[in-house]
C-alpha cells in the first residue's frame, strides 16, 4: 500500500506542476506580469508550502524536532540548486537575466547570512521570526515594483479569464502540496525501518521530499523552455525557505537551533555557485550535470 501511495503522490506532483506552470504563465500574460515574478512569488513560495508544513510540524511537535525542521530548510536549499537547477539545466540550458538577479542575488546572500547568525545565536524566537517575515514581505514589494517587460510565451495553452487561471494555479499548488505530503509520509514510514537519525532525515529524505514540487515545476518549465520560471522557482523557494519558513517557526515557538554547521557551509558554498551563475548569466548543460553529480556526492557523504 505504501508503494501505491508513493506512486499516487508522484502522479499528483506531475499533474499539479503542469497545471501550475501553464496557468501561472497564462496569468502572467493576463496581468502583464513578467514570468520571473510568477516564478518567484507564486511558484517559489507556493511550492515551498511542503517545507513550511514539515518544518512547522517538527517545531510544534512534542517534543520538538529542530533537527528535522532546520535540516529540512538547509537540505532543501542545497537540493534546490544542485538537484533541481542541475536537472532543469540538463534538460535545457538556463538563461538568467543578470539585471534582475542583482536584486534576487542580494536577498539570497542575505538569507544565508541571516541563517548563519541565527545558528550562531543558538535559538529563534518570535522577535526574530517577525523580523524575517517582514524581510520577505519587503522582498515581494521590491519584486513587484521592479518588474521587467513581459516576453510573450508561445507555449501557453490555457485561454481563460484571470480569475479562473488563479483558481487553476491554486489547484495546481494544492495538488503538488498534497502529493508531496503523501510522498514524504510514505517514504518516512519506509525509511524509519532503517533507523535514520532526525538530522540526516531532515537534510536528505524530508528535504528532498518537500522539494519535489520545485523539482516538478522547474522540470516542466525547462521542458517548455521557460528559463525564467525554472530559475525563479528555485530563487523564490530558497529565499522563502529562510525568511518565510524559519520566520514562521520562530513565531510559532521559541526553538533551539541545532548546530548543523557542516551542511550550512555546504549550503553557503552552493549559494556562492548560484551567485556566480547569476553573474555569468547562464547555467549550461555541462554545469547542470556537475550540479547533479555534486548532489549525489553530498547525499553519499551524509550517509
Protein Blocks (a to p, Z undefined) as FASTA:
>chain_A
ZZmmmmmmmmmmmmmmmmmmmmmmmmmmmnopafklmmmmmmmmmmmmmmmmmmmmmmmp
ccddfklmmmmmmmmmmmmmmmmmmmmmmmpccdddfklmmmmmmmmmmmmmmmmmmmmn
opacfklmmmmmmmmmmmmmmmmmmcccddddfkbmbdcdfklmmmmmmmmmmmmmmmmm
mmmmmmmmmmmmnopafklmmmmmmmmmmmmmmmmmmmmmmmnopaklmmmmmmmmmmmm
mmmmmmmmmmmpccddddffklmmmmmmmmmmmmmmmmnopacfklmmmmmmmmmmmmmm
mZZ
